[in-house]
Amino acid sequence: MNGKKQVLGILTAGLCMLMNASGCSPNNTGAAKDSDSSDFTGAATEGLRGINLNLYGHLAPSGIGDEILYVTTTVSSMNPPDQTEPVLLCAQAGCTHSDETCKAYIGNADYFLSYHDVWYYTVSESDNRLTLHSYDYKNGKRSVLHTWEGSEQDSIAVDNMLADHNRLYVSLYTASYSPEENTYYGKSKTDCIDLDQNTCVTVLESDEKEKMFEYCHNGKVLYTYTYLNGELPDYVEWIEQGKSEEEYSELLDRIFTSELRILDTETSTDSLLGSGIATTGIKQFEKEKFAWHDGKTVYVYDIEKQNAVSLDVEGIAGVRIFDGNVIYTTRAKDGTFKVYASGTDLLQKGERIGSEDSSDRVPFSIKYETENGFFGIYNDAFYWIRKADFYSGRFESSIELGKI
């Protein structure tokens, strides 16, 4: 294995953890209540992301109204603003909630996604296999949709999972151990599982250049393409030569390249949308549109129309799309964060949301949208807030749902 592949593997693993890492626990630590499951109805929206239960907590959108699921070995439900305590989705008398006879049980899952009233989750098996399960909560049908085979040297984990147009896109990261070098190397790929045809096709696969899945819409896959644009010296040899870690980091910044690309899986057309390391900070999309920034400009791209609009923003720190609006964050030279909302046409600078200044955190950082509100981080905990209260800057009216 060469130095490039090792560095790319390390960078990819670190980037995935930085993009996803945080944790949460339910606000109510007591025993969950039982509930009649007959009320669990509705239709999920497209483009829902799953959650990594091992990395960033247990609270996931169900895609149904304002319902939020609390997921451990079992699944409970919350419906803010009125119901903020987890209600276990099993009402069977005498159930121990410890195996698949329980209606709410999923076991030791790693990754979880609720889509069209079906729960999809992955389980890391003892022999390094990774299995993808589906569980139709309404009729009780359970099945294993796919198995990825590992080995003693190869460990497989899920980086990302997203549902769109009755397909599951599962982004996988494989860490391979080299006994000769006593180190690990990583690479990623993304498989598309057609839920109607019950087929699995690889749509992205990395070699020495990483292709990291970000989003998809109607057969079009957005990904970041990262690679070293030049030779990178071995890190150990660099340090042994008396050079500093800071100098190595500066060199890495100069030759590490990140591109934002879109792949049409129907026509195999692969197009460049933008470049710059900031493109890897993409977080949220809305149906056929997504947003990113390159450190000085915000872009919104329409997948169906295949065009982009842009807005120069001084101090841009992050951008997402929620509720038909571009929500972006700036950070001033003194470290103060501010939040703005603009239409997706980006015809003018966004209006500031709230007046609260913070030098150590975004005032209210949205993670995902529900029908009538937003779920996100506020005051170092997970909160739900009505949309009207968010746009008015009344963050103090938000409701705490869980600890980070």
Secondary structure as UniProt FT lines:
FT   HELIX           3..20
FT   STRAND          25..26
FT   STRAND          33..34
FT   HELIX           37..39
FT   TURN            46..47
FT   STRAND          51..52
FT   TURN            53..55
FT   STRAND          59..61
FT   TURN            65..66
FT   STRAND          68..71
FT   STRAND          74..79
FT   TURN            80..82
FT   STRAND          83..88
FT   TURN            93..94
FT   TURN            100..101
FT   TURN            103..104
FT   STRAND          111..115
FT   TURN            116..117
FT   STRAND          118..124
FT   TURN            126..127
FT   STRAND          130..136
FT   TURN            137..140
FT   STRAND          141..148
FT   STRAND          154..164
FT   TURN            165..166
FT   STRAND          167..178
FT   TURN            179..182
FT   STRAND          183..194
FT   TURN            195..198
FT   STRAND          199..205
FT   STRAND          210..217
FT   TURN            218..219
FT   STRAND          220..228
FT   HELIX           235..240
FT   TURN            241..242
FT   HELIX           245..255
FT   STRAND          256..264
FT   TURN            265..268
FT   STRAND          269..275
FT   HELIX           277..281
FT   STRAND          285..286
FT   TURN            287..288
FT   STRAND          289..293
FT   STRAND          297..302
FT   TURN            303..306
FT   STRAND          307..312
FT   TURN            314..315
FT   STRAND          316..322
FT   TURN            323..324
FT   STRAND          325..331
FT   TURN            333..334
FT   STRAND          337..343
FT   TURN            344..345
FT   STRAND          351..352
FT   STRAND          365..369
FT   STRAND          373..378
FT   TURN            379..380
FT   STRAND          381..386
FT   HELIX           387..391
FT   TURN            392..393
FT   HELIX           395..397
FT   STRAND          399..403
//
